[in-house]
Amino acid sequence: MDKTIRLWDVETSKSLHVFKGHKSYICCVDISSLQSNNKNENNKNNDIGVIGGNGYTICSGSCDSTIRICDIETTKQLNVFN
């Protein structure tokens, strides 16, 4: 309810980063690895590529009517959908 997403190291119980930006409660969070799903080099139609850094992103939805995508490695916000 503090409008943040907290990334923790579960082995050491240490906080790694606090993602900020939402202006209201966060309703949902998903962590994804957005890597290329194209097995055939000649067919580029289904190639979504990597979004940022190592490809691991956090996607969050909030009651502020936004969806935010952040790169976990760089901790930078990549996109905001209103």
N, CA, C and O atoms as CSV, one atom per row, in Angstrom:
chain,resi,resn,atom,element,x,y,z
A,1,MET,N,N,0.807,-1.196,0.000
A,1,MET,CA,C,0.000,0.000,0.000
A,1,MET,C,C,0.858,1.270,0.000
A,1,MET,O,O,0.322,2.378,-0.047
A,2,ASP,N,N,2.203,1.114,0.053
A,2,ASP,CA,C,3.076,2.291,0.056
A,2,ASP,C,C,3.470,2.739,-1.351
A,2,ASP,O,O,4.335,3.601,-1.504
A,3,LYS,N,N,2.843,2.162,-2.377
A,3,LYS,CA,C,3.039,2.546,-3.786
A,3,LYS,C,C,4.415,2.169,-4.315
A,3,LYS,O,O,4.892,2.776,-5.274
A,4,THR,N,N,5.061,1.180,-3.708
A,4,THR,CA,C,6.381,0.739,-4.160
A,4,THR,C,C,6.372,-0.759,-4.428
A,4,THR,O,O,5.493,-1.491,-3.973
A,5,ILE,N,N,7.377,-1.188,-5.182
A,5,ILE,CA,C,7.657,-2.604,-5.396
A,5,ILE,C,C,9.030,-2.852,-4.804
A,5,ILE,O,O,9.977,-2.123,-5.098
A,6,ARG,N,N,9.142,-3.868,-3.979
A,6,ARG,CA,C,10.409,-4.143,-3.307
A,6,ARG,C,C,10.981,-5.469,-3.805
A,6,ARG,O,O,10.314,-6.503,-3.787
A,7,LEU,N,N,12.221,-5.406,-4.243
A,7,LEU,CA,C,12.928,-6.579,-4.738
A,7,LEU,C,C,13.879,-7.053,-3.639
A,7,LEU,O,O,14.712,-6.288,-3.153
A,8,TRP,N,N,13.743,-8.327,-3.252
A,8,TRP,CA,C,14.516,-8.885,-2.136
A,8,TRP,C,C,15.360,-10.058,-2.597
A,8,TRP,O,O,14.984,-10.784,-3.518
A,9,ASP,N,N,16.494,-10.238,-1.956
A,9,ASP,CA,C,17.287,-11.451,-2.088
A,9,ASP,C,C,16.759,-12.410,-1.034
A,9,ASP,O,O,16.951,-12.184,0.161
A,10,VAL,N,N,16.099,-13.473,-1.458
A,10,VAL,CA,C,15.453,-14.375,-0.495
A,10,VAL,C,C,16.458,-15.201,0.301
A,10,VAL,O,O,16.139,-15.682,1.388
A,11,GLU,N,N,17.657,-15.368,-0.224
A,11,GLU,CA,C,18.669,-16.138,0.512
A,11,GLU,C,C,19.282,-15.341,1.656
A,11,GLU,O,O,19.571,-15.898,2.716
A,12,THR,N,N,19.483,-14.041,1.449
A,12,THR,CA,C,20.120,-13.212,2.478
A,12,THR,C,C,19.124,-12.336,3.234
A,12,THR,O,O,19.481,-11.706,4.230
A,13,SER,N,N,17.884,-12.294,2.769
A,13,SER,CA,C,16.830,-11.433,3.337
A,13,SER,C,C,17.172,-9.951,3.241
A,13,SER,O,O,16.697,-9.151,4.047
A,14,LYS,N,N,17.993,-9.579,2.257
A,14,LYS,CA,C,18.369,-8.183,2.071
A,14,LYS,C,C,17.551,-7.555,0.948
A,14,LYS,O,O,17.242,-8.193,-0.058
A,15,SER,N,N,17.211,-6.286,1.152
A,15,SER,CA,C,16.515,-5.522,0.126
A,15,SER,C,C,17.502,-5.164,-0.981
A,15,SER,O,O,18.583,-4.643,-0.707
A,16,LEU,N,N,17.130,-5.445,-2.236
A,16,LEU,CA,C,17.991,-5.136,-3.370
A,16,LEU,C,C,17.645,-3.799,-4.005
A,16,LEU,O,O,18.533,-3.056,-4.423
A,17,HIS,N,N,16.345,-3.492,-4.078
A,17,HIS,CA,C,15.921,-2.231,-4.684
A,17,HIS,C,C,14.460,-1.967,-4.354
A,17,HIS,O,O,13.674,-2.897,-4.168
A,18,VAL,N,N,14.107,-0.689,-4.284
A,18,VAL,CA,C,12.719,-0.261,-4.129
A,18,VAL,C,C,12.349,0.521,-5.383
A,18,VAL,O,O,12.910,1.582,-5.654
A,19,PHE,N,N,11.391,-0.019,-6.150
A,19,PHE,CA,C,10.913,0.640,-7.364
A,19,PHE,C,C,9.787,1.591,-6.979
A,19,PHE,O,O,8.835,1.201,-6.302
A,20,LYS,N,N,9.903,2.841,-7.414
A,20,LYS,CA,C,8.903,3.860,-7.116
A,20,LYS,C,C,8.351,4.422,-8.417
A,20,LYS,O,O,8.927,4.220,-9.486
A,21,GLY,N,N,7.238,5.124,-8.318
A,21,GLY,CA,C,6.683,5.778,-9.496
A,21,GLY,C,C,5.166,5.784,-9.524
A,21,GLY,O,O,4.562,6.732,-10.024
A,22,HIS,N,N,4.541,4.739,-8.994
A,22,HIS,CA,C,3.083,4.715,-8.978
A,22,HIS,C,C,2.554,5.756,-7.998
A,22,HIS,O,O,3.178,6.036,-6.974
A,23,LYS,N,N,1.411,6.319,-8.321
A,23,LYS,CA,C,0.813,7.356,-7.485
A,23,LYS,C,C,-0.339,6.819,-6.637
A,23,LYS,O,O,-0.950,7.566,-5.872
A,24,SER,N,N,-0.636,5.524,-6.770
A,24,SER,CA,C,-1.692,4.891,-5.978
A,24,SER,C,C,-1.285,3.447,-5.706
A,24,SER,O,O,-0.203,3.008,-6.097
A,25,TYR,N,N,-2.157,2.727,-5.040
A,25,TYR,CA,C,-1.877,1.342,-4.665
A,25,TYR,C,C,-1.539,0.488,-5.874
A,25,TYR,O,O,-2.110,0.660,-6.951
A,26,ILE,N,N,-0.607,-0.432,-5.684
A,26,ILE,CA,C,-0.231,-1.379,-6.732
A,26,ILE,C,C,-1.118,-2.609,-6.598
A,26,ILE,O,O,-1.209,-3.215,-5.531
A,27,CYS,N,N,-1.768,-2.963,-7.695
A,27,CYS,CA,C,-2.728,-4.075,-7.702
A,27,CYS,C,C,-2.092,-5.402,-8.107
A,27,CYS,O,O,-2.499,-6.456,-7.618
A,28,CYS,N,N,-1.092,-5.362,-9.001
A,28,CYS,CA,C,-0.500,-6.602,-9.483
A,28,CYS,C,C,0.936,-6.371,-9.933
A,28,CYS,O,O,1.313,-5.272,-10.342
A,29,VAL,N,N,1.730,-7.441,-9.845
A,29,VAL,CA,C,3.138,-7.405,-10.233
A,29,VAL,C,C,3.470,-8.721,-10.912
A,29,VAL,O,O,2.997,-9.780,-10.499
A,30,ASP,N,N,4.288,-8.649,-11.960
A,30,ASP,CA,C,4.761,-9.862,-12.615
A,30,ASP,C,C,6.218,-9.644,-12.999
A,30,ASP,O,O,6.600,-8.548,-13.410
A,31,ILE,N,N,7.019,-10.672,-12.867
A,31,ILE,CA,C,8.417,-10.632,-13.294
A,31,ILE,C,C,8.529,-11.515,-14.528
A,31,ILE,O,O,8.084,-12.662,-14.525
A,32,SER,N,N,9.125,-10.974,-15.575
A,32,SER,CA,C,9.202,-11.687,-16.836
A,32,SER,C,C,10.599,-11.638,-17.407
A,32,SER,O,O,11.359,-10.700,-17.164
A,33,SER,N,N,10.921,-12.661,-18.167
A,33,SER,CA,C,12.119,-12.680,-18.984
A,33,SER,C,C,11.652,-12.566,-20.423
A,33,SER,O,O,11.180,-13.547,-20.998
A,34,LEU,N,N,11.776,-11.384,-21.016
A,34,LEU,CA,C,11.284,-11.164,-22.373
A,34,LEU,C,C,12.399,-11.388,-23.367
A,34,LEU,O,O,13.013,-10.435,-23.849
A,35,GLN,N,N,12.664,-12.649,-23.678
A,35,GLN,CA,C,13.700,-13.033,-24.629
A,35,GLN,C,C,13.051,-13.311,-25.980
A,35,GLN,O,O,11.835,-13.475,-26.079
A,36,SER,N,N,13.868,-13.361,-26.999
A,36,SER,CA,C,13.365,-13.688,-28.323
A,36,SER,C,C,12.725,-15.062,-28.297
A,36,SER,O,O,13.298,-16.017,-27.772
A,37,ASN,N,N,11.524,-15.156,-28.870
A,37,ASN,CA,C,10.839,-16.440,-28.947
A,37,ASN,C,C,10.932,-17.031,-30.343
A,37,ASN,O,O,10.191,-17.958,-30.672
A,38,ASN,N,N,11.826,-16.512,-31.164
A,38,ASN,CA,C,11.958,-16.937,-32.553
A,38,ASN,C,C,13.098,-17.939,-32.680
A,38,ASN,O,O,14.254,-17.600,-32.426
A,39,LYS,N,N,12.783,-19.167,-33.071
A,39,LYS,CA,C,13.794,-20.206,-33.252
A,39,LYS,C,C,14.409,-20.150,-34.652
A,39,LYS,O,O,15.544,-20.585,-34.845
A,40,ASN,N,N,13.672,-19.619,-35.628
A,40,ASN,CA,C,14.116,-19.573,-37.016
A,40,ASN,C,C,14.693,-18.192,-37.310
A,40,ASN,O,O,13.964,-17.202,-37.251
A,41,GLU,N,N,15.976,-18.104,-37.623
A,41,GLU,CA,C,16.653,-16.825,-37.880
A,41,GLU,C,C,16.082,-16.106,-39.100
A,41,GLU,O,O,16.154,-14.879,-39.175
A,42,ASN,N,N,15.516,-16.843,-40.058
A,42,ASN,CA,C,15.011,-16.235,-41.287
A,42,ASN,C,C,13.633,-15.611,-41.106
A,42,ASN,O,O,13.242,-14.759,-41.905
A,43,ASN,N,N,12.885,-16.011,-40.080
A,43,ASN,CA,C,11.540,-15.505,-39.859
A,43,ASN,C,C,11.559,-14.543,-38.676
A,43,ASN,O,O,11.632,-14.982,-37.529
A,44,LYS,N,N,11.493,-13.232,-38.938
A,44,LYS,CA,C,11.589,-12.217,-37.887
A,44,LYS,C,C,10.213,-11.752,-37.397
A,44,LYS,O,O,10.151,-10.855,-36.556
A,45,ASN,N,N,9.119,-12.321,-37.884
A,45,ASN,CA,C,7.778,-11.855,-37.533
A,45,ASN,C,C,7.454,-12.018,-36.058
A,45,ASN,O,O,6.752,-11.176,-35.497
A,46,ASN,N,N,7.940,-13.068,-35.410
A,46,ASN,CA,C,7.601,-13.338,-34.019
A,46,ASN,C,C,8.708,-12.950,-33.053
A,46,ASN,O,O,8.662,-13.328,-31.882
A,47,ASP,N,N,9.697,-12.206,-33.517
A,47,ASP,CA,C,10.844,-11.854,-32.692
A,47,ASP,C,C,10.528,-10.623,-31.855
A,47,ASP,O,O,10.495,-9.510,-32.378
A,48,ILE,N,N,10.290,-10.818,-30.537
A,48,ILE,CA,C,9.974,-9.684,-29.668
A,48,ILE,C,C,11.230,-9.078,-29.072
A,48,ILE,O,O,11.193,-7.942,-28.600
A,49,GLY,N,N,12.344,-9.803,-29.079
A,49,GLY,CA,C,13.608,-9.281,-28.586
A,49,GLY,C,C,13.658,-9.153,-27.079
A,49,GLY,O,O,12.748,-9.579,-26.367
A,50,VAL,N,N,14.733,-8.561,-26.612
A,50,VAL,CA,C,14.954,-8.366,-25.185
A,50,VAL,C,C,14.633,-6.921,-24.845
A,50,VAL,O,O,15.076,-6.005,-25.538
A,51,ILE,N,N,13.873,-6.715,-23.793
A,51,ILE,CA,C,13.559,-5.361,-23.348
A,51,ILE,C,C,14.485,-5.022,-22.204
A,51,ILE,O,O,14.240,-5.433,-21.070
A,52,GLY,N,N,15.534,-4.290,-22.472
A,52,GLY,CA,C,16.439,-3.799,-21.443
A,52,GLY,C,C,17.399,-4.829,-20.899
A,52,GLY,O,O,17.132,-6.029,-20.961
A,53,GLY,N,N,18.513,-4.369,-20.366
A,53,GLY,CA,C,19.514,-5.141,-19.631
A,53,GLY,C,C,19.605,-6.606,-19.966
A,53,GLY,O,O,19.840,-6.976,-21.116
A,54,ASN,N,N,19.418,-7.448,-18.960
A,54,ASN,CA,C,19.503,-8.892,-19.146
A,54,ASN,C,C,18.171,-9.487,-19.565
A,54,ASN,O,O,18.062,-10.706,-19.694
A,55,GLY,N,N,17.161,-8.667,-19.779
A,55,GLY,CA,C,15.868,-9.142,-20.238
A,55,GLY,C,C,14.877,-9.382,-19.125
A,55,GLY,O,O,13.715,-9.673,-19.411
A,56,TYR,N,N,15.273,-9.276,-17.871
A,56,TYR,CA,C,14.341,-9.494,-16.775
A,56,TYR,C,C,13.678,-8.175,-16.406
A,56,TYR,O,O,14.355,-7.195,-16.095
A,57,THR,N,N,12.360,-8.158,-16.442
A,57,THR,CA,C,11.605,-6.948,-16.179
A,57,THR,C,C,10.527,-7.184,-15.135
A,57,THR,O,O,10.056,-8.303,-14.933
A,58,ILE,N,N,10.153,-6.091,-14.477
A,58,ILE,CA,C,9.019,-6.099,-13.560
A,58,ILE,C,C,7.924,-5.272,-14.209
A,58,ILE,O,O,8.153,-4.134,-14.620
A,59,CYS,N,N,6.743,-5.845,-14.297
A,59,CYS,CA,C,5.576,-5.157,-14.823
A,59,CYS,C,C,4.601,-4.992,-13.661
A,59,CYS,O,O,4.264,-5.962,-12.981
A,60,SER,N,N,4.149,-3.754,-13.438
A,60,SER,CA,C,3.234,-3.506,-12.322
A,60,SER,C,C,2.027,-2.706,-12.783
A,60,SER,O,O,2.138,-1.804,-13.614
A,61,GLY,N,N,0.877,-3.051,-12.229
A,61,GLY,CA,C,-0.361,-2.328,-12.501
A,61,GLY,C,C,-0.841,-1.682,-11.220
A,61,GLY,O,O,-0.728,-2.261,-10.140
A,62,SER,N,N,-1.385,-0.463,-11.344
A,62,SER,CA,C,-1.772,0.300,-10.160
A,62,SER,C,C,-3.160,0.901,-10.322
A,62,SER,O,O,-3.680,1.021,-11.431
A,63,CYS,N,N,-3.746,1.275,-9.193
A,63,CYS,CA,C,-5.023,1.985,-9.190
A,63,CYS,C,C,-4.869,3.414,-9.712
A,63,CYS,O,O,-5.864,4.131,-9.816
A,64,ASP,N,N,-3.651,3.848,-10.041
A,64,ASP,CA,C,-3.446,5.156,-10.675
A,64,ASP,C,C,-3.680,5.082,-12.185
A,64,ASP,O,O,-3.400,6.038,-12.908
A,65,SER,N,N,-4.196,3.937,-12.658
A,65,SER,CA,C,-4.525,3.691,-14.071
A,65,SER,C,C,-3.295,3.636,-14.964
A,65,SER,O,O,-3.361,4.008,-16.136
A,66,THR,N,N,-2.169,3.173,-14.416
A,66,THR,CA,C,-0.970,2.989,-15.229
A,66,THR,C,C,-0.427,1.577,-15.058
A,66,THR,O,O,-0.657,0.911,-14.048
A,67,ILE,N,N,0.297,1.149,-16.077
A,67,ILE,CA,C,1.105,-0.066,-16.037
A,67,ILE,C,C,2.534,0.394,-16.279
A,67,ILE,O,O,2.800,1.126,-17.233
A,68,ARG,N,N,3.456,-0.031,-15.418
A,68,ARG,CA,C,4.858,0.382,-15.542
A,68,ARG,C,C,5.733,-0.845,-15.747
A,68,ARG,O,O,5.529,-1.883,-15.118
A,69,ILE,N,N,6.708,-0.712,-16.634
A,69,ILE,CA,C,7.668,-1.780,-16.884
A,69,ILE,C,C,9.047,-1.256,-16.517
A,69,ILE,O,O,9.474,-0.212,-17.009
A,70,CYS,N,N,9.747,-1.993,-15.641
A,70,CYS,CA,C,11.076,-1.597,-15.184
A,70,CYS,C,C,12.066,-2.725,-15.430
A,70,CYS,O,O,11.725,-3.902,-15.309
A,71,ASP,N,N,13.284,-2.358,-15.773
A,71,ASP,CA,C,14.370,-3.314,-15.942
A,71,ASP,C,C,14.920,-3.656,-14.560
A,71,ASP,O,O,15.270,-2.756,-13.796
A,72,ILE,N,N,15.001,-4.928,-14.233
A,72,ILE,CA,C,15.476,-5.337,-12.913
A,72,ILE,C,C,16.968,-5.076,-12.751
A,72,ILE,O,O,17.407,-4.650,-11.682
A,73,GLU,N,N,17.750,-5.325,-13.791
A,73,GLU,CA,C,19.206,-5.168,-13.689
A,73,GLU,C,C,19.617,-3.704,-13.527
A,73,GLU,O,O,20.428,-3.377,-12.661
A,74,THR,N,N,19.060,-2.829,-14.356
A,74,THR,CA,C,19.438,-1.416,-14.312
A,74,THR,C,C,18.560,-0.616,-13.358
A,74,THR,O,O,18.899,0.515,-13.011
A,75,THR,N,N,17.441,-1.186,-12.931
A,75,THR,CA,C,16.409,-0.574,-12.078
A,75,THR,C,C,15.755,0.638,-12.737
A,75,THR,O,O,15.114,1.432,-12.049
A,76,LYS,N,N,15.899,0.797,-14.042
A,76,LYS,CA,C,15.319,1.931,-14.744
A,76,LYS,C,C,13.927,1.596,-15.275
A,76,LYS,O,O,13.655,0.472,-15.694
A,77,GLN,N,N,13.059,2.598,-15.244
A,77,GLN,CA,C,11.734,2.439,-15.827
A,77,GLN,C,C,11.856,2.466,-17.342
A,77,GLN,O,O,12.476,3.368,-17.904
A,78,LEU,N,N,11.261,1.472,-18.006
A,78,LEU,CA,C,11.372,1.372,-19.458
A,78,LEU,C,C,10.177,1.966,-20.170
A,78,LEU,O,O,10.321,2.540,-21.249
A,79,ASN,N,N,8.974,1.833,-19.571
A,79,ASN,CA,C,7.774,2.295,-20.232
A,79,ASN,C,C,6.653,2.481,-19.232
A,79,ASN,O,O,6.609,1.811,-18.200
A,80,VAL,N,N,5.739,3.402,-19.545
A,80,VAL,CA,C,4.531,3.608,-18.751
A,80,VAL,C,C,3.364,3.586,-19.719
A,80,VAL,O,O,3.358,4.317,-20.710
A,81,PHE,N,N,2.382,2.753,-19.436
A,81,PHE,CA,C,1.153,2.694,-20.222
A,81,PHE,C,C,0.050,3.334,-19.403
A,81,PHE,O,O,-0.217,2.916,-18.276
A,82,ASN,N,N,-0.594,4.351,-19.969
A,82,ASN,CA,C,-1.692,5.034,-19.284
A,82,ASN,C,C,-3.037,4.442,-19.683
A,82,ASN,O,O,-4.077,4.894,-19.204
